[in-house]
Amino acid sequence: SAYSNGKPRSEAPVFLLFLDCVWQILRQFPCSFQFNENFLIMLFEHAYAS
């Protein structure tokens, strides 16, 4: 972004791993959730947008 200090971000993808875990459970028990994989994709896109 225009306001960054030029250093690349090096973060562990912990939230992405969490989303993957939720997705795996969602695939096994789809009726137990009030959202679908599109919501998880939207969360990922917003969390990692720069």
C-alpha positions, 0 to 999 in steps of 0.5 A: 500500500502507499502507506507501508514502510516498504518491508514485505509482510511476513506473517504466519497464515494462522487465520487461513489455517483456521478457515481451512479447518472450518471448511473441512468440518463444513464439508462433513456436516453442512447442515450444522452451519448457517453459512456456506463456503462462499462466506469463508471465501469472503472472510479470506478475501477481506482478511488478506486484502492489502 
